[in-house]
Amino acid sequence: MIKFRVGKWTVIPLENCLLQGERKSVVIPKVMDLLLYFSNHENRVLSIQQLSEAIWPNEFVGDNAIYNLIGQLRKALGDNAAKPAYIETLSKKGYRL
């Protein structure tokens, strides 16, 4: 995958980069993995467990690891958990792009 769009952002996975006009956000590889997983499952509610298994296959990580990545991705996208434009939180269920 060379690049794709998420809302107003152009995502360049090989560079771990998000572009919106002159604005550029560079993220760590795990955050890009999360965004890629979300984009491949767009509009589906993904549980913490699903996200953990996708990002850290064959490893056990706590829920805080996912919360941390979600927070970093929201920051990179300029998203707000209270009024999400990109990543919606569904209480007790998970997250949706």
Steps between C-alpha positions, in 0.01 A plus 500: 500500500663820382261755656133547585263758646339524841271799496714802411824311567722325248665202668840378378557172687857436384604834652274475811370837391166683481467812284232768490605794284819634657438314826697180552471248783757224534397208720675198645459172304250349746273804462516456121421128545194603700388748234548240226295247697225757557498595133475136394199462733339840443161555663532180706512508879833348608548376853811557709576129463471511119729801484753343739512178301540689172776734621684257728439150358620218724570744786300602802472872567270678739213724396710808582722426200200539268371806687845656454507431124143629457603821681807542279295440185235748610769758567657445157159537331404801713202297624314555825357207699212715627399606146668248272542566131699182433511250787176435683502339845209264566478438875557136598528404131810656346593750232394580145669701224 
